[in-house]
């Protein structure tokens, strides 16, 4: 576990990145609080902010229209998963799945272009990927 000395961003900078994601996807945090409950929404926000501060999540606005706004996840074993902008193809992939977890993995596999590689994630990396999927499915 990294201590505070190893954090890449301040809390305020991480909150700005988190808000950038919500702004891009036109998501109002208050709506999530109403839909998911206050505790669930706060957990989602806190997990994202912590991961952003540790450098495990970053964002990029790509000029390439096929990639668009990207959420980039850095795993603990130094892999990178770049989730391109949410699109209909990825939504269709998640619709083919049976069960919530399977839908999340198909969605992330489609957005990253890494397919079933998502299923090989473990522990904190998998939990973080699941939180990213929840964000796309809001």
Secondary structure as UniProt FT lines:
FT   HELIX           4..6
FT   HELIX           11..24
FT   TURN            25..26
FT   HELIX           29..36
FT   HELIX           38..53
FT   TURN            54..55
FT   STRAND          57..61
FT   TURN            65..67
FT   STRAND          69..74
FT   TURN            76..77
FT   STRAND          80..83
FT   HELIX           88..95
FT   HELIX           100..112
FT   HELIX           115..120
FT   HELIX           123..137
//
